[in-house]
Amino acid sequence: MIILTLKDVLIAAKAGTDQWDYHPRHIWLEDYCAQISLLATQIIWTEETARAFDELENGSEIAMKESFNTIKARLNFLIERVRTDLTKDLRVKIITVITIDVHERDVVDMFVNKKI
């Protein structure tokens, strides 16, 4: 019998985010409980936003705009997914992630608009 801690599950979930190009996040969410999905998603947003700031410092003028576009695309996939036939738990999980994504989108949009 294998017993996993939440830390082990989070490590696996975060490792799975590397595959979002092949196993998209709106599908990946099914693999983990809501808390782990949300936490891994927020970790990735934080890392990607920090990376965009690093790229800006290194001269890339479009780094934050690219990050904004990625957030919008992921959000659109979730919106399309929530419009389909889902279990109650999966629907609540996706709606929660959408809510967080909208906040993240707005924060990055502010960075872009204020040229931060």
C-alpha positions as CSV (number, residue, x, y, z in Angstrom):
1,M,0.0,0.0,0.0
2,I,1.3,3.4,-1.0
3,I,0.6,6.3,1.3
4,L,1.1,9.7,-0.2
5,T,1.3,12.9,1.8
6,L,-0.2,16.2,0.5
7,K,3.3,17.3,-0.2
8,D,3.8,14.3,-2.5
9,V,0.6,14.9,-4.3
10,L,1.4,18.6,-4.7
11,I,4.9,17.7,-6.1
12,A,3.2,15.4,-8.6
13,A,0.6,18.0,-9.5
14,K,3.2,20.6,-10.1
15,A,5.3,18.2,-12.2
16,G,2.1,17.7,-14.3
17,T,1.9,21.4,-15.0
18,D,5.0,21.0,-17.2
19,Q,2.8,18.9,-19.6
20,W,0.0,21.5,-19.9
21,D,0.8,21.8,-23.6
22,Y,-0.1,18.1,-24.0
23,H,-2.4,17.5,-21.1
24,P,-4.1,20.9,-20.8
25,R,-4.9,22.4,-17.5
26,H,-8.6,22.3,-18.0
27,I,-8.3,18.5,-18.3
28,W,-5.4,18.2,-15.7
29,L,-7.8,19.6,-13.1
30,E,-9.6,16.3,-13.0
31,D,-6.4,14.6,-11.7
32,Y,-6.2,16.3,-8.4
33,C,-8.5,17.5,-5.5
34,A,-9.6,21.2,-5.6
35,Q,-7.1,22.4,-3.0
36,I,-4.1,20.9,-4.8
37,S,-5.3,22.0,-8.2
38,L,-5.7,25.6,-7.0
39,L,-2.4,25.7,-5.2
40,A,-0.4,24.3,-8.1
41,T,-2.2,26.7,-10.4
42,Q,-1.3,29.7,-8.2
43,I,2.3,28.5,-7.9
44,I,2.6,28.4,-11.7
45,W,1.1,31.8,-12.0
46,T,3.5,33.2,-9.5
47,E,6.5,31.6,-11.3
48,E,5.3,32.8,-14.7
49,T,4.7,36.3,-13.5
50,A,8.1,36.4,-11.8
51,R,9.7,35.1,-15.0
52,A,7.9,37.8,-17.0
53,F,9.4,40.4,-14.7
54,D,12.9,38.9,-15.2
55,E,12.5,38.9,-18.9
56,L,11.4,42.6,-18.8
57,E,14.5,43.4,-16.8
58,N,16.6,41.7,-19.5
59,G,15.0,43.8,-22.2
60,S,12.0,41.9,-23.4
61,E,9.3,44.5,-23.9
62,I,6.5,42.0,-24.5
63,A,7.1,39.5,-21.7
64,M,4.2,40.7,-19.6
65,K,1.8,40.9,-22.6
66,E,2.7,37.3,-23.5
67,S,2.0,36.3,-19.9
68,F,-1.4,38.1,-20.1
69,N,-2.2,36.3,-23.3
70,T,-1.4,32.9,-21.8
71,I,-3.6,33.7,-18.8
72,K,-6.5,34.7,-21.1
73,A,-6.1,31.6,-23.2
74,R,-6.2,29.3,-20.2
75,L,-9.2,31.2,-18.8
76,N,-11.1,30.8,-22.1
77,F,-10.5,27.0,-22.0
78,L,-11.9,26.8,-18.5
79,I,-14.9,28.9,-19.5
80,E,-15.6,26.6,-22.4
81,R,-15.1,23.5,-20.1
82,V,-17.5,24.8,-17.4
83,R,-20.2,25.1,-20.1
84,T,-20.1,21.3,-20.7
85,D,-21.7,18.5,-18.7
86,L,-19.6,18.1,-15.5
87,T,-20.0,16.5,-12.1
88,K,-20.9,19.0,-9.4
89,D,-17.5,18.7,-7.7
90,L,-15.6,19.3,-11.0
91,R,-17.9,22.3,-11.9
92,V,-17.2,23.9,-8.5
93,K,-13.5,23.3,-8.8
94,I,-13.4,24.9,-12.3
95,I,-15.5,27.9,-11.2
96,T,-13.1,28.4,-8.3
97,V,-10.1,28.3,-10.6
98,I,-11.9,30.7,-13.0
99,T,-12.4,33.1,-10.2
100,I,-8.7,33.1,-9.2
101,D,-7.7,33.3,-12.9
102,V,-9.8,36.4,-13.4
103,H,-8.0,38.0,-10.4
104,E,-4.6,37.0,-11.8
105,R,-5.6,38.3,-15.3
106,D,-6.6,41.6,-13.8
107,V,-3.3,41.9,-11.9
108,V,-1.2,41.2,-15.0
109,D,-3.4,43.5,-17.1
110,M,-2.7,46.3,-14.6
111,F,1.1,45.5,-14.9
112,V,0.7,45.8,-18.7
113,N,-1.4,49.0,-18.6
114,K,0.8,50.8,-16.1
115,K,4.0,49.5,-17.9
116,I,5.3,48.1,-14.7
